[in-house]
């Protein structure tokens, strides 16, 4: 079927990804592993405590869960209507048009590229930390050169594994996540045992229910710390970005997203309670209020937690392994959603056609996957060359981008389903109220965080000096400029190929419109150009779309269906 008047070819099947490769368990594993629980806690919990939350850090974890759960519900509802691997990009385009949709997709891409710098840095440094704990004594974890080299190697390895297929990726995630969760359970058990037995260090405190309620915290503290905590929940949407590879694309990914956020809530609340109780919130020693501990709380408390015995060193080794596997696992699962977002954007001509290619054997995005690895490695190297202190600004910057693309997805859900919200109480709550509350919460936090992050003294270097860019806090500059940079790239693509922006490849419309288009066989949009079928059975357009299964009765020629 051709698009009237456009001479374009309608594509009514998937994009060539391996259908049915992931079940519910596999999707949940991908969703949880993508958040890198051990790494995220190590890199964020200290900043939450030192940022003013103190013993209320568990309450911040609870507050951050609420918008994450609300947005997970929005993802589930939108995915039921259209299980497209572009997720936010596709859904926001449907709801608000191509400009908003393109920026939603860019929010995913740039957030993932930036976080790869953090993940690579921690994976690189912990590679040497682990070697040290295993008896291969070295001090290379404090060497910028060697940690960067190891981090770049990790990006390369995990990009290659992601390229080799979703099933290979999922099997690796099972192993890495198991190590990570078991180690965190060990940390919670040992910390609480020492607290209640009276063998914890000075400054420790027994947990209290008051830690779960944010009373007494200012709005400034709440906004900045909740946005930091949002960062540690971020990643569960990887379970939805692999929707076209799930056994039930319209149901499994959405259920996995909701289950992932609930599991993360349990992990984060228990680990934060145990860690804060053991270390306390003081600004000396292992206290979590000590700025020198903020960027890696587990390394700070590890020796005191496990002691200087054989079992203690074994515990430290397991802790190093868990953070290494956590960052390594998340490095891989960060590639997955970005590559699939870029694939969808390439298919709908929101990016150059090269991004739409799929490997015929591995059934993974080719240039989208490899390009993600190259871009991440380049960004990591650039940031390290400028200043290692800038890497500390990236966590907050990522929080801004997460709040943007998660928030706009929540509003897109309500608008997309706007005509059916009054058909039932369930539809009103799950498709309207909850997504809007999630979006409003995140946009509000975004505004307050921009104000806080812009302060020149928000981030200090090791010498106590302000880390600023153009006189503003480095966090806000990195976050806002990288987000706004999407407009320049969008303008470049628009000048090269305006089909997407004119609504010729992905239409704007409501749920009812999508149902009508599906009946007409045009639910995925249209791809322009001549279509040919290779001897291997791959569909190829002159725009570069390849690797798409042809179905049982493929045809060739311009403007024909298959």
C-alpha positions as CSV (number, residue, x, y, z in Angstrom):
1,X,0.0,0.0,0.0
2,X,1.4,3.4,-0.9
3,X,1.0,6.6,0.9
4,X,-1.4,8.7,-1.1
5,X,0.5,11.2,-3.2
6,X,3.9,10.5,-1.7
7,X,5.1,7.6,-3.8
8,X,6.2,6.0,-0.5
9,X,6.1,2.3,0.5
10,X,4.1,1.3,3.6
11,X,6.0,-1.1,5.9
12,X,3.5,-3.1,8.0
13,X,5.9,-5.5,9.7
14,X,8.8,-5.2,12.2
15,X,12.2,-3.8,11.7
16,X,14.2,-7.1,11.4
17,X,14.9,-7.6,15.1
18,X,14.8,-11.2,16.6
19,X,11.1,-11.6,17.5
20,X,10.3,-13.8,20.5
21,X,13.8,-13.8,22.0
22,X,12.8,-12.5,25.4
23,X,10.2,-13.7,27.9
24,X,9.0,-11.9,31.0
25,X,11.9,-13.0,33.1
26,X,14.5,-12.0,30.5
27,X,12.8,-8.6,30.1
28,X,12.8,-8.0,33.8
29,X,16.5,-8.9,34.0
30,X,17.3,-6.5,31.2
31,X,15.2,-3.8,33.0
32,X,16.8,-4.2,36.4
33,X,20.4,-4.8,35.1
34,X,20.1,-1.6,33.0
35,X,19.8,0.5,36.2
36,X,23.1,-1.0,37.5
37,X,21.8,-1.1,41.2
38,X,25.2,-1.6,42.8
39,X,27.0,1.1,40.7
40,X,24.1,3.5,40.9
41,X,24.0,3.3,44.7
42,X,27.7,3.6,45.0
43,X,27.8,6.7,42.8
44,X,24.6,8.4,44.0
45,X,23.8,7.6,47.7
46,X,26.6,9.7,49.1
47,X,25.5,12.7,47.0
48,X,21.9,12.3,48.3
49,X,23.0,12.2,51.9
50,X,25.6,15.0,51.5
51,X,23.0,17.0,49.5
52,X,21.0,17.5,52.6
53,X,18.9,14.4,52.9
54,X,21.0,12.9,55.7
55,X,19.2,10.0,57.5
56,X,16.2,10.8,55.3
57,X,17.9,9.2,52.3
58,X,15.6,6.2,52.3
59,X,12.6,8.6,52.1
60,X,14.2,10.1,49.0
61,X,14.4,6.7,47.4
62,X,10.7,6.2,48.1
63,X,9.8,9.7,46.6
64,X,11.9,9.0,43.5
65,X,10.1,5.7,43.1
66,X,6.7,7.4,42.7
67,X,7.3,9.2,39.4
68,X,9.3,6.2,38.1
69,X,6.4,3.9,38.8
70,X,3.9,6.4,37.3
71,X,6.0,6.7,34.1
72,X,6.4,2.9,34.0
73,X,2.6,2.6,33.9
74,X,2.6,5.2,31.1
75,X,5.1,3.0,29.2
76,X,3.0,-0.1,29.8
77,X,-0.1,1.6,28.4
78,X,1.6,3.1,25.4
79,X,3.4,-0.1,24.6
80,X,0.1,-2.0,24.5
81,X,-1.1,0.3,21.7
82,X,2.2,0.4,19.8
83,X,5.1,-1.9,20.7
84,X,7.7,0.0,18.8
85,X,11.4,-0.1,19.8
86,X,11.6,3.7,19.5
87,X,9.4,4.0,22.6
88,X,9.4,7.7,23.6
89,X,10.4,8.9,20.1
90,X,7.5,7.0,18.5
91,X,4.9,7.7,21.1
92,X,5.6,11.4,21.6
93,X,5.6,11.8,17.8
94,X,2.2,10.2,17.7
95,X,0.9,12.5,20.4
96,X,2.7,15.9,19.9
97,X,4.2,15.8,16.5
98,X,7.7,15.2,14.9
99,X,9.6,18.0,16.7
100,X,8.6,16.9,20.2
101,X,9.1,13.3,19.2
102,X,12.6,13.9,17.8
103,X,13.6,15.7,21.0
104,X,12.2,12.8,23.1
105,X,14.3,10.4,21.1
106,X,17.3,12.7,21.5
107,X,16.8,12.8,25.2
108,X,17.2,9.0,25.3
109,X,20.3,9.0,23.1
110,X,22.2,11.8,24.8
111,X,21.4,10.6,28.3
112,X,22.7,7.1,27.4
113,X,25.9,8.5,25.7
114,X,26.7,10.7,28.7
115,X,26.0,7.9,31.3
116,X,28.4,5.6,29.4
117,X,31.2,8.0,30.5
118,X,30.3,7.3,34.1
119,X,29.9,3.6,33.6
120,X,33.1,3.3,31.7
121,X,35.0,5.3,34.3
122,X,33.8,3.1,37.2
123,X,34.2,-0.2,35.3
124,X,37.8,0.8,34.3
125,X,38.8,1.8,37.8
126,X,37.2,-1.2,39.5
127,X,38.9,-3.5,37.1
128,X,42.2,-2.6,38.9
129,X,40.5,-2.4,42.3
130,X,39.4,-6.0,41.9
131,X,42.8,-7.1,40.7
132,X,44.3,-5.5,43.9
133,X,41.8,-7.3,46.1
134,X,42.7,-10.6,44.3
135,X,46.4,-10.2,45.2
136,X,47.6,-8.5,42.0
137,X,48.7,-5.4,43.9
138,X,48.6,-2.1,41.9
139,X,47.5,1.5,42.2
140,X,46.3,1.8,38.7
141,X,42.7,2.5,39.8
142,X,43.9,6.0,40.7
143,X,45.6,6.5,37.3
144,X,43.4,8.5,34.9
145,X,45.3,7.1,31.9
146,X,44.9,3.4,32.8
147,X,41.4,3.8,34.1
148,X,40.4,5.5,30.9
149,X,42.0,2.9,28.8
150,X,40.2,0.1,30.7
151,X,37.0,2.0,30.5
152,X,37.3,2.3,26.7
153,X,38.0,-1.4,26.5
154,X,34.8,-2.1,28.4
155,X,32.8,0.0,26.1
156,X,34.2,-1.8,23.1
157,X,33.6,-5.3,24.6
158,X,30.0,-4.6,25.7
159,X,29.1,-2.9,22.4
160,X,30.4,-6.0,20.6
161,X,28.3,-8.3,22.8
162,X,25.2,-6.2,22.1
163,X,25.9,-6.4,18.4
164,X,26.2,-10.2,18.5
165,X,22.5,-10.6,19.5
166,X,19.8,-10.0,22.1
167,X,19.9,-13.6,23.3
168,X,23.7,-13.5,24.0
169,X,23.1,-10.2,25.8
170,X,20.3,-11.6,28.0
171,X,22.3,-14.7,29.0
172,X,25.2,-12.5,30.1
173,X,22.8,-10.3,32.1
174,X,21.5,-13.2,34.1
175,X,25.0,-14.0,35.4
176,X,26.0,-10.5,36.1
177,X,22.8,-9.4,37.8
178,X,22.9,-12.6,40.1
179,X,26.3,-11.6,41.4
180,X,25.2,-8.1,41.9
181,X,22.0,-8.8,43.8
182,X,23.6,-11.5,46.1
183,X,26.4,-9.1,47.0
184,X,24.0,-6.3,47.9
185,X,22.0,-8.7,50.1
186,X,25.4,-9.5,51.8
187,X,26.1,-5.8,52.4
188,X,22.6,-5.3,53.9
189,X,22.9,-8.3,56.2
190,X,26.4,-7.5,57.5
191,X,25.7,-3.8,58.0
192,X,22.5,-4.4,59.9
193,X,24.0,-7.2,62.0
194,X,26.9,-4.9,63.1
195,X,24.5,-2.0,63.8
196,X,22.2,-4.1,66.0
197,X,25.1,-6.0,67.7
198,X,26.8,-2.7,68.6
199,X,30.0,-3.4,66.6
200,X,29.4,-0.7,64.0
201,X,31.7,2.3,64.0
202,X,31.0,5.6,65.8
203,X,28.3,7.7,64.0
204,X,26.1,4.7,63.2
205,X,22.5,4.7,64.1
206,X,19.7,2.1,64.4
207,X,17.1,2.5,61.6
208,X,13.9,4.4,62.3
209,X,10.6,4.6,60.5
210,X,11.1,8.4,60.4
211,X,13.8,7.8,57.8
212,X,11.0,6.8,55.4
213,X,9.2,10.2,55.6
214,X,10.8,13.4,54.1
215,X,9.6,15.8,56.9
216,X,11.9,18.7,57.6
217,X,13.6,18.8,54.1
218,X,13.4,22.0,52.1
219,X,12.1,22.1,48.6
220,X,15.6,22.8,47.3
221,X,17.0,19.7,49.0
222,X,14.0,17.6,47.9
223,X,14.2,18.7,44.2
224,X,18.0,18.1,43.8
225,X,18.2,14.9,45.8
226,X,15.0,13.3,44.3
227,X,16.4,14.1,40.8
228,X,19.7,12.3,41.8
229,X,17.7,9.4,43.1
230,X,15.6,9.3,39.9
231,X,19.0,8.6,38.2
232,X,19.4,5.3,40.1
233,X,15.9,4.1,39.0
234,X,16.6,5.1,35.4
235,X,17.1,2.2,33.0
236,X,14.1,0.0,33.5
237,X,12.8,1.3,30.1
238,X,15.3,-0.9,28.4
239,X,12.8,-3.7,29.1
240,X,10.4,-1.8,26.8
241,X,12.9,-0.7,24.2
242,X,13.4,-4.5,23.4
243,X,9.6,-4.9,22.9
244,X,9.9,-6.0,19.3
245,X,12.1,-8.9,20.5
246,X,9.7,-10.0,23.3
247,X,7.5,-13.1,23.2
248,X,4.4,-10.9,23.6
249,X,5.4,-7.4,22.4
250,X,2.3,-5.6,23.5
251,X,2.2,-7.1,27.1
252,X,5.5,-8.5,28.2
253,X,7.6,-5.4,28.1
254,X,5.1,-3.2,29.9
255,X,4.7,-5.7,32.7
256,X,8.5,-6.1,32.9
257,X,8.9,-2.3,33.3
258,X,6.5,-2.1,36.2
259,X,7.9,-5.2,37.9
260,X,11.5,-3.8,37.5
261,X,10.6,-0.6,39.3
262,X,9.0,-2.5,42.2
263,X,12.1,-4.7,42.5
264,X,14.4,-1.7,42.4
265,X,12.3,0.0,45.1
266,X,12.9,-2.9,47.5
267,X,16.7,-3.0,46.7
268,X,17.2,0.7,47.1
269,X,15.3,1.2,50.3
270,X,16.9,-1.7,52.1
271,X,20.4,-0.9,50.9
272,X,20.1,2.8,51.7
273,X,18.7,2.0,55.2
274,X,21.5,-0.4,56.0
275,X,24.3,1.8,54.6
276,X,23.1,5.0,56.3
277,X,22.6,3.1,59.5
278,X,26.1,1.6,59.4
279,X,28.1,4.6,58.2
280,X,26.0,7.4,59.6
281,X,25.8,10.9,58.0
282,X,28.8,12.5,59.6
283,X,31.3,14.6,57.5
284,X,34.3,12.7,58.9
285,X,35.7,9.2,58.3
286,X,33.3,6.9,56.6
287,X,30.3,9.1,57.3
288,X,28.2,9.5,54.2
289,X,28.2,13.3,54.7
290,X,31.9,13.3,54.0
291,X,32.3,14.8,50.5
292,X,35.3,12.6,49.8
293,X,33.0,9.5,50.1
294,X,30.2,10.8,47.9
295,X,31.3,9.4,44.6
296,X,31.8,5.9,45.9
297,X,30.2,5.0,49.2
298,X,30.9,1.3,49.0
299,X,34.7,1.7,48.7
300,X,34.5,4.1,51.6
301,X,32.7,1.8,54.0
302,X,34.0,-1.5,52.7
303,X,37.1,-2.0,54.9
304,X,35.1,-1.1,58.1
305,X,32.2,-3.2,57.0
306,X,34.1,-6.4,56.3
307,X,37.2,-6.0,58.4
308,X,40.9,-6.9,57.9
309,X,40.5,-10.7,57.8
310,X,40.4,-13.3,55.1
311,X,36.7,-13.3,55.0
312,X,36.8,-9.5,55.1
313,X,39.1,-9.4,52.0
314,X,36.7,-11.9,50.4
315,X,33.8,-9.5,51.1
316,X,35.7,-6.6,49.7
317,X,36.5,-8.6,46.6
318,X,32.9,-9.5,46.1
319,X,31.9,-5.8,46.6
320,X,34.4,-4.8,43.9
321,X,33.1,-7.6,41.6
322,X,29.5,-6.5,42.1
323,X,30.3,-2.9,41.2
324,X,32.4,-4.0,38.3
325,X,29.7,-6.4,37.0
326,X,27.0,-3.8,37.7
327,X,28.8,-1.1,35.6
328,X,29.8,-3.6,32.9
329,X,26.2,-4.9,32.7
330,X,24.8,-1.5,32.5
331,X,27.3,-0.5,29.9
332,X,25.9,-3.2,27.7
333,X,22.2,-2.6,28.5
334,X,22.7,1.1,27.9
335,X,23.7,0.3,24.4
336,X,20.5,-1.7,23.8
337,X,17.8,1.0,24.2
338,X,19.9,3.7,22.4
339,X,20.6,1.5,19.4
340,X,16.9,0.6,19.2
341,X,15.8,4.2,19.5
342,X,18.2,5.2,16.8
343,X,17.0,2.2,14.7
344,X,13.4,3.4,14.9
345,X,14.4,7.0,14.2
346,X,16.4,5.7,11.1
347,X,13.5,3.6,9.9
348,X,11.1,6.6,10.1
349,X,13.8,8.8,8.5
350,X,14.2,11.0,11.6
351,X,17.9,10.0,11.3
352,X,20.0,9.1,8.3
353,X,19.0,5.8,6.7
354,X,22.3,4.2,7.8
355,X,20.8,3.9,11.3
356,X,18.0,1.7,10.0
357,X,20.2,-1.2,9.0
358,X,19.8,-4.5,10.8
359,X,22.4,-7.3,10.7
360,X,20.8,-10.2,8.7
361,X,22.3,-12.9,10.9
362,X,22.4,-11.4,14.4
363,X,19.2,-9.5,13.9
364,X,20.5,-6.5,15.8
365,X,20.9,-2.9,14.7
366,X,24.2,-2.5,13.0
367,X,25.3,1.1,12.7
368,X,23.0,2.1,15.5
369,X,24.8,-0.3,17.9
370,X,28.3,0.4,16.7
371,X,27.6,4.1,16.4
372,X,26.5,4.2,20.0
373,X,29.7,2.6,21.1
374,X,31.8,4.9,19.0
375,X,30.0,8.0,20.2
376,X,30.1,6.9,23.8
377,X,33.9,6.2,23.7
378,X,34.5,9.6,22.0
379,X,32.5,11.5,24.6
380,X,34.2,9.7,27.5
381,X,37.6,10.4,26.1
382,X,36.7,14.1,25.4
383,X,35.4,14.6,28.9
384,X,38.4,13.0,30.5
385,X,40.8,15.1,28.4
386,X,39.0,18.3,29.4
387,X,38.8,17.5,33.1
388,X,38.0,14.4,35.2
389,X,36.0,16.8,37.5
390,X,33.5,17.2,34.7
391,X,32.6,13.6,35.0
392,X,31.3,14.3,38.5
393,X,28.8,16.8,36.9
394,X,27.4,14.2,34.6
395,X,25.2,12.4,37.1
396,X,23.1,15.5,37.8
397,X,23.1,16.4,34.1
398,X,21.7,13.0,33.2
399,X,19.0,13.5,35.7
400,X,17.8,16.6,33.8
401,X,17.6,14.6,30.5
402,X,15.8,11.7,32.2
403,X,13.3,14.0,33.8
404,X,12.7,15.5,30.3
405,X,12.1,12.4,28.3
406,X,10.3,10.4,31.0
407,X,8.1,13.5,31.8
408,X,7.1,14.1,28.2
409,X,6.3,10.4,27.8
410,X,3.9,10.7,30.7
411,X,2.1,13.6,29.1
412,X,2.1,11.9,25.7
413,X,0.3,8.9,27.2
414,X,-2.6,11.1,28.5
415,X,-2.9,13.0,25.2
416,X,-2.6,9.9,23.0
417,X,-5.5,8.3,24.9
418,X,-7.4,11.5,25.5
419,X,-10.6,10.3,23.7
420,X,-10.9,7.1,25.8
421,X,-10.1,8.4,29.3
422,X,-13.8,8.6,30.2
423,X,-14.7,5.1,29.0
424,X,-13.7,3.5,32.3
425,X,-12.2,4.3,35.7
426,X,-9.1,2.2,34.8
427,X,-8.5,4.1,31.6
428,X,-8.8,7.4,33.4
429,X,-6.4,6.4,36.2
430,X,-3.8,4.4,34.2
431,X,-3.8,6.3,31.0
432,X,-4.5,9.8,32.2
433,X,-4.1,10.6,35.9
434,X,-1.0,8.5,36.8
435,X,1.0,9.4,33.6
436,X,0.2,13.1,34.1
437,X,1.2,13.1,37.8
438,X,4.5,11.4,36.8
439,X,5.1,13.9,34.1
440,X,4.2,16.9,36.2
441,X,6.4,15.7,39.1
442,X,9.4,15.2,36.9
443,X,9.0,18.6,35.1
444,X,8.7,20.3,38.5
445,X,11.9,18.6,39.7
446,X,13.6,19.6,36.4
447,X,12.8,23.3,37.0
448,X,14.0,23.3,40.6
449,X,17.1,21.3,39.8
450,X,18.1,23.7,37.0
451,X,17.9,26.5,39.5
452,X,20.0,24.6,42.1
453,X,22.5,23.2,39.6
454,X,23.2,26.6,38.2
455,X,24.7,27.9,41.4
456,X,28.5,28.3,41.0
457,X,29.2,26.4,44.2
458,X,27.0,23.4,43.6
459,X,29.9,21.2,42.5
460,X,33.4,21.5,44.0
461,X,36.6,19.9,42.8
462,X,39.1,18.0,45.1
463,X,40.7,21.4,46.0
464,X,37.4,22.9,47.1
465,X,37.1,25.1,44.1
466,X,33.8,25.7,42.1
467,X,33.4,23.6,39.0
468,X,31.8,26.0,36.6
469,X,31.3,26.6,32.9
470,X,30.7,30.1,31.7
471,X,30.2,31.1,35.3
472,X,27.4,28.7,35.9
473,X,27.5,25.4,37.7
474,X,29.0,22.7,35.4
475,X,26.0,20.4,36.0
476,X,23.4,22.6,34.6
477,X,25.5,23.6,31.6
478,X,26.3,20.0,30.6
479,X,22.7,19.0,31.1
480,X,20.9,21.8,29.3
481,X,23.4,22.4,26.5
482,X,23.6,18.7,25.6
483,X,19.8,18.6,25.6
484,X,19.4,21.8,23.5
485,X,22.1,20.5,21.1
486,X,19.4,18.2,19.8
487,X,17.8,21.1,18.0
488,X,20.9,21.7,15.9
489,X,21.1,18.0,14.9
490,X,17.4,18.0,14.2
491,X,17.7,21.0,11.9
492,X,20.5,19.2,10.1
493,X,18.4,16.1,9.5
494,X,15.4,18.3,8.5
495,X,17.6,20.0,5.8
496,X,18.7,16.6,4.5
497,X,15.4,14.8,4.6
498,X,12.2,16.5,5.6
499,X,9.9,13.5,5.2
500,X,9.6,12.6,8.9
501,X,9.0,16.2,9.9
502,X,6.3,16.6,7.3
503,X,4.4,13.6,8.8
504,X,5.0,11.3,5.8
505,X,6.8,8.5,7.7
506,X,5.2,8.7,11.1
507,X,1.8,10.3,11.6
508,X,0.5,12.3,14.5
509,X,-2.7,11.0,15.9
510,X,-4.7,9.6,18.9
511,X,-5.3,6.0,19.9
512,X,-8.4,5.9,17.8
513,X,-6.4,7.2,14.8
514,X,-3.9,4.4,15.3
515,X,-6.6,1.8,15.4
516,X,-7.9,3.1,12.1
517,X,-4.5,3.1,10.5
518,X,-3.8,-0.4,11.7
519,X,-7.0,-1.6,10.0
520,X,-5.6,0.1,6.8
521,X,-2.2,-1.6,7.3
522,X,-0.3,1.7,7.9
523,X,0.3,1.6,11.6
524,X,4.1,1.7,11.4
525,X,4.3,4.7,9.1
526,X,5.9,4.6,5.7
527,X,9.4,4.2,4.3
528,X,10.1,6.1,1.0
529,X,11.9,4.6,-2.0
530,X,12.1,1.5,-4.2
531,X,11.9,-1.8,-2.5
532,X,13.9,-4.9,-3.6
533,X,14.3,-8.4,-2.1
534,X,17.8,-9.9,-2.0
535,X,18.5,-13.5,-2.6
536,X,18.8,-14.0,1.1
537,X,15.3,-12.8,1.6
538,X,16.2,-9.4,3.1
539,X,14.1,-6.3,2.3
540,X,16.2,-3.3,1.2
541,X,15.1,0.2,0.2
542,X,17.1,2.9,-1.5
543,X,17.1,4.6,1.9
544,X,19.1,1.8,3.4
545,X,16.6,-0.2,5.4
546,X,17.8,-3.8,5.5
547,X,17.4,-7.0,7.4
548,X,13.6,-6.7,7.7
549,X,11.8,-10.1,7.4
550,X,9.9,-10.2,4.1
551,X,7.0,-12.4,5.3
552,X,5.5,-15.3,3.4
553,X,4.5,-13.4,0.3
554,X,6.9,-10.6,-0.4
555,X,6.6,-8.5,-3.5
556,X,8.9,-6.0,-5.1
557,X,8.6,-2.7,-6.8
558,X,7.7,0.9,-5.9
559,X,4.6,1.5,-3.8
560,X,3.8,-2.2,-3.2
561,X,2.9,-3.9,0.0
562,X,4.6,-7.1,1.2
